[in-house]
Amino acid sequence: MKGTYLGEFEEVVLLAVAIRSGDAYGAAVVTEIEQQMNRSVNLGAVHSALNRLAEKGLVTSELGGVTTERGGRRKRLYSVTTAGRRALQEVRQVRNQMWEAIVTNNVEWIVNNG
């Protein structure tokens, strides 16, 4: 993958932000990851990853409206940037190439070793 390195957890967080489009705040991202991956995730780790993604220009954030459920505090809502979408596409392409290489190599091995 060219450009900015995207770690596995950052990739997962970025995917969760993309899934939760319009409603991607810290706790919602945690819930999305836990539901999609059946894996426990720490809110602090998600916030750290979101900060790294923002520094890399892969997400942007803005403060949402005031809510009574949060005691008048506003949620920080994240969205995937064009660069973030491009990074996800590149990661997907690399992963698909590698999976295809496994299939190709295994077929060649089977043909040659019958």
HUCOR-V914160 format. One record per residue. N is the residue number from 1. RES is the residue in one small letter. D_FIRST is the distance of its C-alpha to the first C-alpha in Angstrom with 2 decimals. Layout:
BEGIN
n: [N N]
res: [RES RES]
d_first: [D_FIRST D_FIRST]
END
This chain:
BEGIN
n: [1 2 3 4 5 6 7 8 9 10 11 12 13 14 15 16 17 18 19 20 21 22 23 24 25 26 27 28 29 30 31 32 33 34 35 36 37 38 39 40 41 42 43 44 45 46 47 48 49 50 51 52 53 54 55 56 57 58 59 60 61 62 63 64 65 66 67 68 69 70 71 72 73 74 75 76 77 78 79 80 81 82 83 84 85 86 87 88 89 90 91 92 93 94 95 96 97 98 99 100 101 102 103 104 105 106 107 108 109 110 111 112 113 114]
res: [m k g t y l g e f e e v v l l a v a i r s g d a y g a a v v t e i e q q m n r s v n l g a v h s a l n r l a e k g l v t s e l g g v t t e r g g r r k r l y s v t t a g r r a l q e v r q v r n q m w e a i v t n n v e w i v n n g]
d_first: [0.00 3.78 6.66 8.13 7.54 8.89 11.42 13.05 16.08 14.47 12.72 16.23 17.96 15.92 16.71 20.30 20.59 19.59 22.14 24.80 24.48 27.51 28.50 25.59 27.36 26.96 29.40 28.30 24.66 26.12 28.28 25.54 23.38 26.57 27.65 24.42 23.62 27.20 26.23 27.90 26.01 27.41 27.79 27.28 23.89 22.88 24.30 22.43 19.07 20.20 21.13 17.79 16.09 18.84 18.36 14.71 16.17 14.67 18.24 21.70 24.97 28.62 31.79 33.36 37.09 39.61 40.41 43.52 41.71 39.85 43.05 42.28 38.86 35.98 32.63 29.40 27.47 23.70 21.82 18.23 17.58 16.12 13.06 13.01 13.39 10.58 8.22 10.04 9.80 6.05 6.56 9.66 8.67 6.76 9.83 12.17 11.35 12.02 15.11 16.27 16.14 18.39 20.73 20.90 21.54 24.10 25.89 26.16 27.51 29.99 31.16 31.65 33.27 34.99]
END
